[in-house]
Amino acid sequence: MKWVSVISTICTLSVIFGSTTAETKSKSCNEVRLAYSSKGFNLNDVPNQGVNGAHLKVCPQGYTCCTVEMEEKLSQQSRSDLKAPVSQLSSNLQSTFTQRHRHFDQFFRELLDNAESSLHKMFTRTYGLMFMRHAELFKNLFQDLRRYYASGSAAVNLEAMLADFWNSLMERMFRLMNVQYEFSDAYMECVVGHSEQLKPFGDVPRKLRLQLTRAFVAARTFTRGLAVMQDVVGKVSTVSASPGCVRAAMKMLYCPYCSGQVALKPCQNYCLNVLRGCLANQADLDSEWNNFLDAMLSLAERLEGPFNFESVVDPIDVKISDAIMNMQENSMQVSQKVFQGCGQPKLAAGFRSRRSIKEGGGFTGRFRPYSPEARPTTAAGTSLDRLVTDVKKKLKHAKKFWSTLPETVCAGERVAPGDECWNGTAKSRYESVVMGNGLANQVSNPDVEVDITKPDMVIRRQIAALKEMTVWLKAAHSGNDISMDNEEDGGSGEESGSGCNSPSCDDDRDIYFSTPAPHNPRVVKVARPDAGSENSALVARSSTALALAGLVLALLLPHWR
């Protein structure tokens, strides 16, 4: 009888304890129901009370508030939750350099437009109808410069184009300075043939060619680099998570739900291992990405110094007027040498005798260009120095972007500090070793299954694109143009242009005659004790040249007509 009483008591206590436990489990699933429904899922998917978890494929198979259907839906949710912060960071990076690319491209294009407009106004005021009759020559020059900026040597041979420009200008000026003669096409070919020997424009064509080549190569390559950055980031951000990554994300983010611990966050090191496994391919971008950024920063230094596009293009009108002055000052010597080499030309029929300066009347118009200090903001409401300073900060900040993504994501409210965190199986300390970055380091990742023998091909193609662009940037840093015939296809083309790899470079070091002192110590700096006096001298020289040009052409205009 006594044993019957004991057994009865034990059974009663078991029923009472079981009822209490069931009630507790039932209550814990209420929190899961609320959290689950807050994700937009059907509340009826969640059981009213805990069930045996033997059916689960990812989460621990003990007591659970999850069904198989819930686990599948939460797996899809974990894919989105994992992608969201990575996509946001990538989108911010892409947006930053999309904006900088637009700013630089707009600036360079507007600077060319402004330079052409400035030259047109300057020469119209100075030469009037005389310039208007030959304005097409200068219009074609700027059209070709725009084409070169847009497409490089694939569209325009800059050296040949500039040679044609100076030859055409020499031919037209020679005719105007010798209006009393008739010249056949064959004779003018002989005149142009003597241009290299005569150097009627002094050293301006050589210096301007070298300056334009290096400045345009640097500008267009840098702009292209910014475009490649946004393209690479955009394509990498489309890479989808692997099944192993989704499984690991589900276990990290939502298995606490199934155990009724909806507020429990993953341990930081646990999160790092999951993210380093999921972003292993992206981390492999980092080496070439950093090399590319170093090349961009190096070229940015060139843009601030000897290859300054603004310093070359903005005063191009003054430089061309300098060249015209050189030919006018030496017009007698140039003509005599041409007559000696090409023969004495025939006098034009009905040519009237020259009038004296007093009879012909002097040229009264004087052009006074802006001094560099007085020139307004050149283009796009900014200056190249401001643009470069800004973009250099962004480029430096973008370094190691891909390798630090796991640390950036596994921070703040996404993880729990100390031991009060989810370690993948329970609320406890995470004991596993944190893996390194990159695909090769994931062979022993305890939380993500990663096949290190199958790298993602989208990312491998972006690594190749970065390598190729880095080669272009380094070539541009030396002043070399690399043909980009197949820019859309990633073709690198072949080198051409005027770099610093030839022995003749030593003779070209004075190309920096009107650009700021370069930062590169290999370049011989031009002493500039007083920038203001130098600029004033340049303006005065140009004004004198243009006045002299106007005077000569005014005297010749009646005969030329």
Secondary structure, DSSP 8 states (H G I E B T S, - for coil): -HHHHHHHHHHHHHHHHHHHHHHHHHHHHHHHHHHHHHTT--GGGS-SS-EE-TT-SSS-SSEES--HHHHHHHHHHHHHHHHHHHHHHHHHHHHHHHHHHHHHHHHHHHHHHHHHHHHHHHHHHHHTHHHHTTHHHHHHHHHHHHHHHHHGGGT--HHHHHHHHHHHHHHHHHHHHTTTEE--HHHHHHHHHTHHHH-TTTTHHHHHHHHHHHHHHHHHHHHHHHHHHHHHHHHHTT----HHHHHHHHHHHTHHHHTT-TT--BBHHHHHHHHHHHTHHHHTTHHHHHHHHHHHHHHHHHHHTTT-HHHHHTTHHHHHHHHHHHHHHTHHHHHHHHHHHH---EE-TT------HHHH-----------TTT----BTTB-HHHHHHHHHHHHHHTTTTTTTHHHHHSSGGGSB-TTSSB-SSSBS---S----SSGGGGTT-SS----TTS--HHHHHHHHHHHHHHHHHHHHHTTEEE--TTGGGT----EEE--S-SGGGGGGGGGGTTS---S-TTS-----S-HHHHHHHHHHHHHHHHHHHHHHHHHHHHHH-
